[in-house]
Amino acid sequence: MGKKEDKKEKEAQASEISKEDYEDTLYKLQVELVKLQRHLIECGDKILIIMEGRDASGKDGTIKRITEHLSPRETRVVALGKPSDRDRNTWYFQRYVQYLPAAQELVLFNRSWYNRAGVEKVMGFCTDTEYEEFMGSVVEFELMLIRSGIKLLKYYLDISKPEQEKRLSQRRKDPLAQWKISALDGYALEKWDEYTLARDKMLTHTHNLITPWIIVHADNKQLTRLNVIKDILSRLDYKDKDEHLILPDPQIVSIFTASFIEEGLLAV
């Protein structure tokens, strides 16, 4: 059995979790998140978490479970809309800089400056020159953030095409999810291959040892949420950490390597 088939079999074996186990584990992990926040407030840490992924990959739900019981004074979620005319005429990163964390803050970006490497590239919202400039400068920008004292984590939630199609269909039918529907949803499946190519280029060219991409196999919403939280907790320092609880499943969350693309371990 090849690596790709072996990985899929292992994922299938661990692809379910009971509602009771999910809620119990989520509660315990949210207690750990409160410990983390208490620690970062005491130490004056600045934490920035980027959540990227295709439409309906589970970013909203994951972020909600992370922030659900945290202090709103020290926790911010940033989900920027369409850039204004002024935004389009300033340094690309400028509109994001104002939302970076201060000391004692945890900030989560629901999509980020990587819009330029994904949606903007695929939909033609930026020029080739703007795209190339971004790809050539984003790593240095992030290294500047690290040198300034920001702790940066970058997650890419990867879902399969059938799962995206199912979620987008459910979204259109759910009267409580209408706010999630965007004009670009219709292109998510139509331009699947273009988004795949853009994803692969983004990961390959912007992954590095200091600000690595963390890949999340996200077809199961509950396991995605639990394992992203576990991974965050495992990578950040705080007091009284439950080391056993926070071990993420490596079949779901792992650091990006070129083999993910070479061996077809990402959704295609």
C-alpha positions as CSV (number, residue, x, y, z in Angstrom):
1,M,0.0,0.0,0.0
2,G,1.4,3.4,-1.0
3,K,1.8,6.3,1.4
4,K,-1.2,8.2,0.1
5,E,-3.5,5.2,0.4
6,D,-2.1,4.3,3.9
7,K,-2.7,7.9,5.1
8,K,-6.2,7.9,3.8
9,E,-7.0,4.6,5.5
10,K,-5.6,5.9,8.8
11,E,-7.6,9.1,8.5
12,A,-10.8,7.1,7.8
13,Q,-10.2,5.0,10.9
14,A,-9.9,8.2,13.0
15,S,-12.5,10.2,11.2
16,E,-15.3,9.9,13.7
17,I,-15.8,11.0,17.3
18,S,-18.9,10.7,19.5
19,K,-20.8,13.8,20.5
20,E,-20.1,13.1,24.2
21,D,-16.3,12.6,23.6
22,Y,-16.2,15.7,21.4
23,E,-17.9,18.0,24.0
24,D,-15.9,16.6,26.9
25,T,-12.6,17.1,25.1
26,L,-13.6,20.5,23.8
27,Y,-14.5,21.7,27.3
28,K,-11.1,20.5,28.7
29,L,-9.2,22.2,25.8
30,Q,-11.1,25.4,26.4
31,V,-10.0,25.3,30.0
32,E,-6.4,25.1,28.7
33,L,-7.1,28.1,26.4
34,V,-8.1,30.1,29.5
35,K,-4.9,29.1,31.2
36,L,-3.0,30.2,28.0
37,Q,-4.8,33.6,28.0
38,R,-4.1,34.1,31.7
39,H,-0.4,33.4,31.1
40,L,-0.1,35.7,28.0
41,I,-1.7,38.5,29.9
42,E,0.7,38.1,32.8
43,C,3.7,37.9,30.5
44,G,2.6,40.5,28.0
45,D,2.7,38.1,25.0
46,K,1.5,39.0,21.6
47,I,0.0,36.1,19.7
48,L,-1.3,36.1,16.1
49,I,-3.0,33.1,14.6
50,I,-3.8,33.0,10.8
51,M,-6.6,30.7,9.5
52,E,-6.6,30.1,5.8
53,G,-8.4,27.6,3.6
54,R,-11.0,27.3,0.9
55,D,-14.5,28.5,1.3
56,A,-16.4,26.3,3.8
57,S,-13.2,24.7,5.2
58,G,-14.3,25.3,8.8
59,K,-12.4,28.5,9.7
60,D,-15.4,30.2,11.3
61,G,-16.4,27.2,13.4
62,T,-12.8,26.6,14.6
63,I,-12.2,30.2,15.5
64,K,-15.5,30.3,17.4
65,R,-14.5,27.3,19.6
66,I,-11.1,28.9,20.3
67,T,-12.5,32.3,21.4
68,E,-15.8,31.1,23.0
69,H,-14.7,31.4,26.6
70,L,-11.8,33.8,26.3
71,S,-11.9,37.4,27.6
72,P,-13.2,39.7,24.7
73,R,-11.0,42.5,26.0
74,E,-7.8,40.6,25.1
75,T,-9.1,38.5,22.2
76,R,-9.9,39.9,18.7
77,V,-11.1,38.2,15.5
78,V,-10.2,40.0,12.3
79,A,-12.2,39.2,9.1
80,L,-11.7,42.0,6.7
81,G,-14.1,42.6,3.8
82,K,-13.5,43.9,0.3
83,P,-10.6,46.5,0.2
84,S,-11.6,50.1,-0.2
85,D,-10.2,52.4,-2.9
86,R,-7.8,53.8,-0.3
87,D,-6.7,50.2,0.6
88,R,-5.9,49.5,-3.0
89,N,-3.7,52.6,-3.2
90,T,-1.6,51.9,-0.1
91,W,1.2,49.4,0.8
92,Y,-0.5,46.0,0.6
93,F,0.2,45.0,4.2
94,Q,-0.8,48.4,5.6
95,R,-4.5,47.5,6.1
96,Y,-3.5,44.5,8.2
97,V,-0.8,46.1,10.3
98,Q,-3.4,48.1,12.3
99,Y,-5.0,44.9,13.5
100,L,-1.8,43.2,14.8
101,P,-1.8,42.2,18.5
102,A,-0.5,44.5,21.2
103,A,1.0,43.0,24.4
104,Q,-1.5,40.8,26.3
105,E,-3.6,40.2,23.1
106,L,-4.5,37.1,21.1
107,V,-5.6,38.0,17.5
108,L,-7.0,35.5,15.0
109,F,-7.2,36.4,11.3
110,N,-10.0,34.7,9.5
111,R,-8.2,35.0,6.2
112,S,-5.3,37.3,6.0
113,W,-2.8,38.9,3.7
114,Y,-2.7,35.5,2.0
115,N,-5.8,36.6,0.2
116,R,-3.4,37.9,-2.4
117,A,-2.0,34.4,-3.0
118,G,-5.4,32.8,-3.2
119,V,-8.7,34.6,-4.0
120,E,-7.0,37.7,-5.5
121,K,-4.8,35.6,-7.7
122,V,-7.5,33.2,-8.9
123,M,-10.2,35.8,-9.4
124,G,-7.9,38.4,-11.1
125,F,-8.3,41.0,-8.3
126,C,-4.6,41.7,-8.4
127,T,-2.0,42.1,-11.2
128,D,0.7,39.6,-11.9
129,T,3.2,42.2,-10.7
130,E,1.3,42.7,-7.4
131,Y,1.1,38.9,-6.9
132,E,4.9,38.4,-7.5
133,E,5.7,41.3,-5.2
134,F,3.6,39.7,-2.5
135,M,5.1,36.2,-2.9
136,G,8.6,37.7,-2.7
137,S,8.0,39.9,0.3
138,V,5.6,38.1,2.6
139,V,8.1,35.9,4.4
140,E,10.3,38.9,5.2
141,F,7.2,40.8,6.5
142,E,6.4,37.9,8.8
143,L,10.0,37.6,10.0
144,M,9.8,41.3,10.9
145,L,6.7,40.5,13.0
146,I,8.6,37.7,14.7
147,R,11.5,40.0,15.5
148,S,9.1,42.5,17.0
149,G,8.0,39.9,19.5
150,I,4.8,38.5,17.9
151,K,4.2,34.8,18.1
152,L,2.8,33.8,14.7
153,L,1.0,30.6,13.8
154,K,-0.3,29.9,10.3
155,Y,-2.9,27.2,9.7
156,Y,-4.2,26.0,6.3
157,L,-7.5,24.0,6.6
158,D,-7.6,21.6,3.7
159,I,-10.9,20.0,2.6
160,S,-11.8,17.7,-0.3
161,K,-13.9,18.8,-3.2
162,P,-17.0,16.6,-2.3
163,E,-16.9,17.9,1.3
164,Q,-16.7,21.5,0.1
165,E,-19.6,20.9,-2.3
166,K,-21.7,19.4,0.6
167,R,-21.0,22.3,2.9
168,L,-21.7,25.0,0.4
169,S,-25.0,23.3,-0.4
170,Q,-26.0,23.1,3.3
171,R,-25.0,26.7,3.7
172,R,-27.4,27.8,1.0
173,K,-30.3,25.9,2.6
174,D,-29.6,27.0,6.2
175,P,-31.5,30.2,7.1
176,L,-29.1,30.8,10.0
177,A,-26.0,30.6,7.7
178,Q,-27.0,33.2,5.2
179,W,-24.4,35.6,6.4
180,K,-21.7,33.1,5.2
181,I,-22.9,33.2,1.6
182,S,-20.7,35.4,-0.6
183,A,-20.7,36.3,-4.3
184,L,-17.5,34.2,-4.7
185,D,-19.1,31.0,-3.4
186,G,-20.2,30.1,-6.9
187,Y,-16.6,30.1,-8.1
188,A,-15.2,27.9,-5.3
189,L,-16.1,24.7,-7.2
190,E,-16.0,26.1,-10.7
191,K,-12.4,27.2,-10.2
192,W,-11.3,24.3,-7.9
193,D,-8.2,23.5,-10.0
194,E,-7.1,27.1,-10.1
195,Y,-7.4,27.4,-6.3
196,T,-5.5,24.1,-5.9
197,L,-2.6,25.5,-8.0
198,A,-2.7,28.8,-6.1
199,R,-2.7,26.9,-2.8
200,D,0.3,24.7,-3.8
201,K,2.3,27.8,-4.9
202,M,1.5,29.7,-1.7
203,L,2.5,26.8,0.6
204,T,5.7,26.0,-1.4
205,H,6.9,29.6,-1.6
206,T,5.9,31.0,1.8
207,H,6.7,28.0,4.1
208,N,9.8,28.4,6.2
209,L,11.3,27.1,9.4
210,I,10.5,30.3,11.4
211,T,6.9,30.9,10.2
212,P,5.9,27.4,8.9
213,W,2.5,26.4,7.4
214,I,0.6,23.9,9.6
215,I,-1.7,21.8,7.5
216,V,-5.0,20.6,8.9
217,H,-7.0,17.8,7.1
218,A,-10.4,19.3,7.8
219,D,-13.1,17.1,6.3
220,N,-14.3,16.3,9.9
221,K,-15.4,19.6,11.6
222,Q,-15.2,18.2,15.2
223,L,-11.8,16.7,14.8
224,T,-10.5,19.8,13.0
225,R,-11.6,22.0,15.9
226,L,-10.1,19.8,18.6
227,N,-6.8,19.2,16.8
228,V,-6.2,22.9,15.9
229,I,-6.8,23.9,19.5
230,K,-4.4,21.1,20.7
231,D,-1.8,22.2,18.2
232,I,-2.0,25.8,19.3
233,L,-1.7,24.8,22.9
234,S,1.3,22.5,22.2
235,R,3.2,25.3,20.4
236,L,2.8,28.1,23.0
237,D,4.1,28.3,26.6
238,Y,1.8,28.7,29.6
239,K,1.7,27.5,33.2
240,D,0.1,24.2,34.3
241,K,-0.1,22.8,30.8
242,D,-1.8,19.4,30.5
243,E,0.8,17.8,28.2
244,H,-1.2,14.6,27.6
245,L,-4.4,16.3,26.6
246,I,-2.9,18.7,24.1
247,L,-1.2,16.2,21.9
248,P,-2.6,16.7,18.3
249,D,-3.3,13.8,16.0
250,P,-0.5,13.8,13.4
251,Q,-2.9,12.3,10.8
252,I,-5.0,15.5,11.1
253,V,-2.4,18.3,11.9
254,S,1.1,18.4,10.6
255,I,3.8,20.8,9.4
256,F,3.8,21.3,5.7
257,T,6.5,19.6,3.6
258,A,6.9,19.4,-0.2
259,S,5.9,15.8,0.0
260,F,2.4,16.8,0.7
261,I,2.2,18.0,-2.9
262,E,4.5,15.4,-4.5
263,E,2.6,12.5,-2.9
264,G,-0.9,13.9,-3.4
265,L,-1.6,14.3,0.4
266,L,-3.6,17.5,-0.1
267,A,-7.0,17.7,-1.7
268,V,-6.9,17.8,-5.5
